[in-house]
Amino acid sequence: MTRMTRHVIQLPSNVPTFLWHTHEDKGVPSENSVFFYLALRKAGVPAELHIFEKGRHGVGLAKDIPGTCDWPQRCQEWMQTRGLLERR
């Protein structure tokens, strides 16, 4: 039987947040990102979450992992739509 514990999440006040995770991450369960996203949503903090299937913990830019390698582009687009980064 798997036991999950809930962690206390302290949120910054209304700081837009981009999250990404992988299903294959054995270092940190992707559920942690889901819980964090849900806490952000409940607090009214703008957030976006992506969970990719492939990739171990700490893959960085994931340049050689199909699908997961798209996360930097997703983040760039997210930042552009919020005016945090100029459009090219």
Backbone bond lengths (Angstrom), bond angles and torsions (degrees), N, CA, C in turn:
res aa  C-N    CA-C-N  psi(-1)  N-CA   C-N-CA  omega(-1)  CA-C   N-CA-C  phi
1 M - - - 1.439 - - 1.532 108.94 -
2 T 1.308 116.39 132.89 1.453 121.71 178.86 1.526 109.30 -90.23
3 R 1.311 115.09 134.34 1.454 119.82 179.28 1.521 108.78 -113.52
4 M 1.310 116.46 126.55 1.454 120.27 178.01 1.521 108.61 -111.19
5 T 1.296 114.95 138.56 1.456 118.96 176.50 1.515 108.54 -113.18
6 R 1.289 115.81 147.40 1.462 120.82 177.07 1.519 107.92 -93.25
7 H 1.308 115.25 136.33 1.450 121.13 179.01 1.524 108.88 -99.83
8 V 1.297 116.14 152.02 1.455 120.49 173.17 1.516 107.06 -74.80
9 I 1.316 115.75 127.95 1.453 120.17 -178.33 1.520 108.64 -111.26
10 Q 1.323 116.33 119.82 1.452 121.44 175.09 1.517 107.27 -99.19
11 L 1.330 115.78 123.19 1.451 120.96 -175.31 1.518 112.11 -104.95
12 P 1.344 115.95 140.83 1.461 118.51 170.08 1.529 107.62 -70.32
13 S 1.296 116.94 155.91 1.462 118.45 -177.49 1.523 111.02 -78.17
14 N 1.305 115.39 109.62 1.463 124.37 172.72 1.526 116.20 53.97
15 V 1.316 118.14 35.24 1.464 121.18 174.84 1.525 107.57 -87.55
16 P 1.359 118.54 113.79 1.458 119.85 178.32 1.532 110.50 -53.16
17 T 1.329 116.09 139.14 1.465 120.58 -171.76 1.523 111.19 -131.32
18 F 1.333 115.91 130.90 1.458 122.97 174.15 1.522 107.32 -109.53
19 L 1.325 116.41 124.80 1.464 121.89 -179.31 1.521 109.89 -121.97
20 W 1.318 115.38 141.86 1.473 119.35 170.08 1.514 107.93 -143.98
21 H 1.320 114.38 151.07 1.456 120.71 -175.69 1.526 107.27 -152.56
22 T 1.330 116.84 170.41 1.460 119.80 174.05 1.527 110.00 -125.46
23 H 1.306 113.60 148.90 1.463 120.74 178.01 1.526 111.46 -64.93
24 E 1.330 116.63 -33.55 1.472 121.28 -176.99 1.531 113.70 -80.27
25 D 1.312 118.62 -5.51 1.463 121.76 -178.58 1.521 109.91 -61.20
26 K 1.323 116.62 114.49 1.467 120.64 179.00 1.535 111.51 -95.81
27 G 1.336 117.11 -9.86 1.456 121.25 179.77 1.517 112.89 -80.40
28 V 1.329 115.76 -38.89 1.463 122.06 -179.37 1.523 106.80 -139.23
29 P 1.323 118.45 122.98 1.464 119.89 -179.76 1.532 111.39 -64.27
30 S 1.325 116.35 140.99 1.463 120.18 179.23 1.524 111.66 -62.60
31 E 1.316 117.20 -21.13 1.464 120.41 177.29 1.529 111.37 -59.32
32 N 1.342 117.02 -30.04 1.462 119.53 177.77 1.521 110.89 -60.55
33 S 1.324 116.82 -41.00 1.466 119.90 177.73 1.524 110.84 -67.83
34 V 1.324 116.51 -37.02 1.468 120.34 177.46 1.525 109.81 -63.19
35 F 1.338 117.43 -47.16 1.468 120.85 178.68 1.525 111.07 -59.77
36 F 1.336 116.10 -41.99 1.461 120.18 179.84 1.522 110.23 -64.29
37 Y 1.332 116.54 -45.22 1.467 120.74 178.06 1.526 110.66 -58.31
38 L 1.329 116.88 -45.34 1.465 120.24 -179.34 1.527 111.73 -63.60
39 A 1.321 116.99 -36.98 1.460 120.51 176.99 1.532 110.48 -66.46
40 L 1.331 116.72 -40.60 1.461 120.48 176.23 1.521 110.47 -61.14
41 R 1.306 116.02 -45.97 1.472 120.90 -179.59 1.523 110.86 -60.46
42 K 1.323 116.11 -46.56 1.468 121.23 179.90 1.532 111.04 -60.37
43 A 1.333 116.64 -34.68 1.456 121.77 -179.57 1.535 112.88 -83.81
44 G 1.342 116.60 -2.05 1.454 120.70 179.69 1.516 114.24 76.99
45 V 1.325 116.58 21.97 1.465 121.37 179.74 1.528 108.60 -90.36
46 P 1.330 118.20 127.76 1.464 120.21 177.75 1.533 110.54 -60.43
47 A 1.331 116.45 130.18 1.467 119.83 -177.11 1.522 110.74 -152.67
48 E 1.330 113.99 155.48 1.464 121.43 175.17 1.524 106.84 -138.39
49 L 1.342 116.09 138.28 1.464 121.79 -178.04 1.519 110.19 -129.08
50 H 1.336 115.83 133.54 1.459 122.69 175.12 1.522 108.15 -126.64
51 I 1.323 116.56 130.60 1.467 120.77 173.68 1.515 107.23 -120.00
52 F 1.321 115.45 116.39 1.458 122.27 -179.37 1.524 108.63 -97.47
53 E 1.313 116.46 150.15 1.460 120.39 -177.41 1.525 112.71 -69.71
54 K 1.311 117.20 -47.55 1.465 121.66 -170.85 1.524 113.11 -98.85
55 G 1.337 115.33 144.37 1.447 121.02 173.74 1.520 113.03 130.42
56 R 1.316 114.62 127.92 1.462 120.53 177.29 1.529 108.90 -76.01
57 H 1.313 116.36 174.98 1.459 121.55 177.03 1.532 109.37 -65.70
58 G 1.305 116.86 134.43 1.461 121.44 175.95 1.518 114.62 78.57
59 V 1.320 119.28 35.29 1.465 121.30 -177.44 1.526 113.60 -76.27
60 G 1.312 117.84 -5.70 1.460 119.88 179.73 1.518 111.92 64.18
61 L 1.325 116.67 -128.74 1.458 120.34 -179.34 1.532 112.79 -76.41
62 A 1.315 117.82 -9.60 1.473 123.52 176.11 1.526 112.03 55.69
63 K 1.314 116.80 38.11 1.471 121.46 -174.41 1.519 114.43 -56.25
64 D 1.319 118.33 -31.02 1.466 121.00 -176.22 1.532 113.27 -103.74
65 I 1.328 117.52 15.92 1.462 120.45 -178.22 1.525 108.93 -115.10
66 P 1.348 117.40 104.08 1.465 120.37 -179.21 1.530 111.58 -52.89
67 G 1.316 115.21 137.72 1.458 121.02 -178.84 1.514 111.33 86.86
68 T 1.321 116.77 -61.19 1.463 121.45 -179.09 1.524 110.97 -64.20
69 C 1.325 116.86 -30.49 1.463 120.95 -179.68 1.530 111.92 -63.86
70 D 1.329 117.58 -10.19 1.464 121.57 178.89 1.524 113.67 -79.76
71 W 1.348 117.57 -9.84 1.457 117.80 -173.32 1.530 113.79 -60.87
72 P 1.345 120.69 -38.02 1.470 117.55 179.10 1.532 112.60 -62.67
73 Q 1.335 116.82 -37.33 1.468 120.66 177.89 1.523 110.45 -65.43
74 R 1.336 116.92 -42.00 1.479 120.61 177.78 1.529 109.58 -61.27
75 C 1.320 117.06 -41.77 1.458 121.37 179.80 1.533 111.02 -65.71
76 Q 1.319 115.71 -42.74 1.468 120.14 178.47 1.522 110.53 -60.00
77 E 1.326 117.12 -46.62 1.467 120.94 178.81 1.521 111.30 -61.65
78 W 1.322 116.26 -41.06 1.465 121.63 179.22 1.531 110.17 -61.70
79 M 1.336 116.16 -44.45 1.463 120.24 179.33 1.530 111.36 -66.26
80 Q 1.321 117.15 -38.21 1.465 120.97 179.45 1.525 111.38 -64.86
81 T 1.321 117.22 -41.38 1.473 119.79 -178.81 1.527 111.90 -66.76
82 R 1.314 117.04 -20.24 1.459 121.60 178.55 1.531 112.53 -98.22
83 G 1.306 116.75 1.92 1.453 120.55 -179.75 1.526 113.96 73.23
84 L 1.340 115.91 17.88 1.460 120.61 179.17 1.522 111.93 -87.01
85 L 1.321 116.07 -13.51 1.459 122.28 -177.59 1.510 107.38 -147.45
86 E 1.319 116.50 135.98 1.472 119.94 179.82 1.516 110.37 -69.54
87 R 1.330 114.54 145.27 1.475 120.31 175.18 1.521 108.43 -75.32
88 R 1.329 115.78 143.20 1.477 119.88 179.18 1.499 110.42 -91.44
